[in-house]
Amino acid sequence: MKIIFLTVLFAVVSAMPTDQTDDKYVKLESAPAPVYKTPAPAAAPAYKAPAPAPASTGYVAPVKEVYVPQPYSFSYNVVDDETYNDFDHSEKTDGKVTTGSYRVELPDGRTQIVTYRADENGYTANVKYEGVAQYPEYVETKKY
């Protein structure tokens, strides 16, 4: 009986037309792959140097301005207990030789004093320190 049933089923399926399609499935036909052509490389643009300016344009180069150094002097002093800033600076020049000094309180408790001179031979500084460096032992505080 099974053989008869399978034979009938096979006959019915093979008798069905093959050009019918189900709405859920759409047969896609493959299209030939597109052919891309690589463009030829463009030629580099030719560089043309600009023509030299004619000698008779009347152009005159600007005259370089020369500034003569002027004498000056200044000084300032800062003492701020809140930020622990304590320094001063003073300087003066006659237009050729500049002299000055500055003083800075260092974190280690010393004072650094620099006196300097700048002239046609260069910059010369003399550095000295006053006081003794102090490095107190660090004590960690508890955080709550």
ABEGO torsion letter per residue (X at the ends): XAAAAAAAAAAAAAABBAABBBAABBBBBBBBBBBBBBBBBBBBBBBBBBBBBBAAAGBBBBBBBBBBBBBBBBBBBBBBAAAGBBBBBBBBBAGABBBBBBBBBBAAGBBBBBBBBBBAAEBBBBBBBBEBBBBBBBBBBBBX
